[in-house]
Amino acid sequence: MSRFHVRDTFAISDRAFFVLAGFAIEGEIKGGMLVRMPFTARVTVTEEIDHIQRVTRPDGEVTCLCIRCHTPQEATLWEALKLNDTTVEVIPPTPSA
């Protein structure tokens, strides 16, 4: 299992993607892996990382985990989780049956 610290979140490209911007704390993170985002103390939401972008900013390099949103409402849901300054788990995809 990998861990990722989320510094900031935002939607891009007409809300087609939701971005978790931050840095890996533990392990290697790749596109296709799954992010476990806390919804409540006992419930998590799991979503696939579509792709990863690295952005260089004046304060250093930031890794962006990009999650594809199928509707604008989906991006609104992710924004409602308020994941800024949160650590999330990143796990390998579940093998197909």
C-alpha positions as CSV (number, residue, x, y, z in Angstrom):
1,M,0.0,0.0,0.0
2,S,1.2,3.5,-0.8
3,R,0.3,6.8,0.9
4,F,-0.2,10.2,-0.7
5,H,-0.4,13.6,1.1
6,V,-3.0,15.9,-0.5
7,R,-2.0,19.5,-0.3
8,D,-4.8,20.8,-2.6
9,T,-7.7,19.6,-4.7
10,F,-9.4,21.1,-7.7
11,A,-11.5,20.2,-10.8
12,I,-10.1,21.0,-14.3
13,S,-11.2,20.9,-18.0
14,D,-14.9,21.7,-17.5
15,R,-14.9,19.4,-14.5
16,A,-13.9,16.3,-16.5
17,F,-11.1,15.6,-14.0
18,F,-10.7,16.0,-10.3
19,V,-7.1,16.5,-9.1
20,L,-5.4,15.6,-5.9
21,A,-2.2,17.6,-5.8
22,G,0.5,16.8,-3.3
23,F,3.3,14.3,-2.8
24,A,3.9,10.6,-2.2
25,I,4.8,9.7,1.4
26,E,5.3,6.0,0.9
27,G,5.5,3.6,-2.0
28,E,5.2,4.1,-5.8
29,I,2.0,5.5,-7.3
30,K,1.0,5.0,-10.9
31,G,-2.0,5.5,-13.1
32,G,-4.6,2.7,-12.8
33,M,-4.1,2.4,-9.0
34,L,-7.0,3.1,-6.7
35,V,-7.2,6.0,-4.2
36,R,-9.1,5.5,-0.9
37,M,-10.6,8.8,0.1
38,P,-12.2,9.2,3.6
39,F,-15.9,10.0,3.4
40,T,-16.7,9.5,7.1
41,A,-14.7,7.9,10.0
42,R,-16.0,4.4,8.9
43,V,-16.6,4.9,5.1
44,T,-14.2,5.4,2.3
45,V,-14.7,6.2,-1.4
46,T,-12.4,4.4,-3.8
47,E,-11.6,5.7,-7.3
48,E,-9.2,4.9,-10.0
49,I,-6.3,7.2,-10.9
50,D,-6.7,8.0,-14.6
51,H,-3.3,9.5,-15.0
52,I,-0.5,11.4,-13.1
53,Q,1.0,14.7,-13.9
54,R,4.0,16.4,-12.3
55,V,4.0,20.1,-12.0
56,T,6.9,22.3,-11.0
57,R,5.9,25.3,-9.0
58,P,8.0,28.0,-7.2
59,D,7.7,26.0,-4.0
60,G,8.8,22.7,-5.5
61,E,7.4,19.8,-7.6
62,V,3.9,18.7,-7.0
63,T,2.4,15.4,-8.1
64,C,-1.2,15.5,-9.4
65,L,-3.3,12.4,-9.2
66,C,-6.0,12.9,-11.9
67,I,-9.4,11.2,-11.5
68,R,-11.8,11.2,-14.5
69,C,-15.2,12.5,-13.7
70,H,-18.1,11.2,-15.9
71,T,-20.4,14.1,-14.9
72,P,-19.9,17.6,-13.4
73,Q,-21.8,16.4,-10.4
74,E,-19.1,13.8,-9.7
75,A,-16.5,16.5,-9.5
76,T,-18.8,18.4,-7.0
77,L,-18.9,15.2,-4.9
78,W,-15.1,15.0,-4.8
79,E,-14.8,18.7,-3.8
80,A,-17.3,18.1,-1.0
81,L,-14.9,15.6,0.6
82,K,-12.6,18.5,1.5
83,L,-9.4,16.5,1.2
84,N,-6.9,19.4,1.5
85,D,-4.1,18.6,3.9
86,T,-5.1,14.9,4.2
87,T,-3.2,11.7,3.7
88,V,-4.9,9.0,1.5
89,E,-4.1,5.4,0.8
90,V,-3.3,4.3,-2.7
91,I,-3.7,0.6,-3.6
92,P,-3.1,-1.6,-6.6
93,P,-6.2,-2.2,-8.8
94,T,-8.3,-5.2,-8.0
95,P,-7.6,-8.1,-10.3
96,S,-10.3,-8.9,-12.8
97,A,-12.2,-12.1,-12.3
